[in-house]
Amino acid sequence: MRMYKISPTKLALLSAAFCALTLAFSHNASANTVLGFFPGDTHVVGTVTPGSPASPADVRDYINFMIKLSLGDSVNHDFGGAEGIQKITRTTNMFANLPTASATGAVTGTGITIDLNLYGKFTYLFAKYDGQRDISQVWYIGGLTGQITIPLLGPKGHALSGWILFGPTGGSVPDGGATVTLLGVALGALGVVRRYLTG
């Protein structure tokens, strides 16, 4: 049997090209998550009724109050001003860490599909269903990537009015060019170390 020996330089170039191609197309290979209601969906942090007004600043207040509640608690809380009295309910779903929501960098939308590849990483997703006639939902989405699909109809059967994504981890993901550059530098460093160890 005849064996061909590949030079270390060619092997390094071939490996770098393979890694670059893999990373270049990796943004298309992401998870799709379908969110639902509680019980049944472990991403649900809680609910807000009536959940109006629903500006990012108002909803931030609802979420930050909600995450301080004990598991399974339900409280009618007077936020004062336009927010008024809201029924805030915390599910029995347990989370390792529920960071404070920030309205800075919040993103709003109206469709049932939310593409985190476009928007970046976020911590919470709030969905409002038909004004004051349905129950607004809060999901913990920290660590999720790809597309998220939320229900078109709320728990009482009313249509989705809109949604809001909240940080603190909102922002863009590093672009593929920066990732490939960093990978190239790392592979180059490995090549230098290998040459030093074998030479």
N, C-alpha and C positions, 0 to 999 in steps of 0.2 A: 504494500500500500504506500502510495506516494503522498507525503505531507507537504503542504505549502506553508511557508512561514510569511506572515504579514509583518511588514516593518512597523515598529511602534508609532511612527509618524502617521502612516496610513491608517492604522487602527484608531489613533486619537482623532484624526479628521473624520473617519467614518462614524465613530461614536458621537462626536459633536454634531455632525449633520443629522444623525438619527434623532438625537435629543432635541435639536432645534425644530425638526419637523413635528415631533411629538408635541412639543410645547406650543407650536404655532397653531395647531388644530385642537388643542385641549379646551379652549373656551366653548367649543360646541358640545363637549361631553360633560354635561352637568346634570344634576338631579332635578326632577320635577316632583313637587310636593303638592298634594291635594289636602287642603285644610277643611275641617268640618266644625261641628258644634260639640259642646260638652253635654252629656258624657259621650265618650267615644273618641274624641280628639285630644291627645295628650299635650298639644301645643296651646290650648285655650287657657289663658290666665284668668279671664273673668268677663263679666258683661256690665254694660252701662245702660240704664233706662232713665229718661228718654234719650240721653246722649246728644242733646241739642242745647246750646250751639255746639258745632263740631269743627271749630277752627283748630289748627295745630296747637295753639297755646291752650285752648280749653281742654282738648283731649289729653294733652300732656298732664294737666292737673288731674284728670280722671284716672289716668294710668298710675301716676305717682301715688295717689291715694290708695288705689287698688292693691298695689304691690306691698303695701304696709299692713294690709288686712291679714288675719289668720286664715288658714285654709278653711274653706266652706262658709266664711262669714258673708253676711249681706247687710249693708248699712244704707239708710237714707241720709245722705250728707248734704248740708247746705253749703255750697261753695260761694254763695253770695253773688251779687251782681247779676249779669246775664246768665251765668251758668246755673244759678238757683239750686234747687234740690234735685239731686241725682241719686238713683238707686244703684249702688256699686256692689257687685257680687263677685267674690273671689272663689274660683273653683277649688276642688280638692287636689288638683294636679300639683305635684311638687317639682320645683326647679332648683338647681344647684345655686343659681345666682340670678337675681332679677335687678339689673342696674336701673338707676333713675333714668326716666325718659327725658329727652331733650327735643324741643321744637326747632332748634337750630338745625338746618339741613333737612327738615322733614319734607317728604315728597307726597303729593296727593294725586289721585287718579280715580277712574270710574269703572274700568273693566274688571272682569272676574279673573283675568290672567295678569300676573305681575312678574315681569322679567327682571330678576335681581342681577342678571348679567349686564343690564343697562343701568340700573340704579345703584348698585353696590350692595354692601352688607348693612343690615339694619337689625335692631333689637326687637321692636314691636311692630305689629300690624293691627290697625284699628279699622273695622268695617262698620259703616252706618247703613241701616236698612230703613227706607221709606220714612223719612222725617222722624216724627215722634211715635209712630204706631208700631214699631218693632223693637227688638232688642239689639243693641250694638255689641259687637264682639271685639275682644282684644286677644291676639295670639302672640306668643313668644316665638320669634323667628331667628333668634341669634344662632349663627352657625349654618343656617340654610343657604343654599346657593341654587342657581338655575331659576326655573319658573315655579311660581306659586299660583295655585288656582283656589279661589275662595267661592263659597256658594253664591249663586245668583239670587236666591230667595233666603230671607232671614228665618229665624225660628218660628215666627208667626205667619210666614208665607208672603211677606212684603218684599218688593224688589230692592236690590242694592242701590243705594244712593251714591256711595263713594267710599274711598279708603284713604288712609294716611300711613306712611312708613315713618317710624321714629328711630333715632340713634340711641345711644351715643356712638355707635360704630358706623354711622352713615358716611358715605364717601366713596370715591372710586377705587377700584381694584387696580394694582399696578398693571400697566399695559404690557402686552406680549413682548414688545421690543426691549423693555427694561429687564424682563424676566430672562429672555434669551441672552442678553448681554451679561447678566450676572452668572448664568449657567456657563457661558463661554469662558469667563474669567475663572470660575471654579475648576472647569476642566483643564484650562491652561495651567493652573497652579498644581493640579494633580499630576499633569504631565511632567512638570519641572521636578516635583518630589520623586516621581517614579524614576526619572532619568538620574537624579542624584543618588537614589538608593541602589540602582542597578549599575551605575557607572563607577 
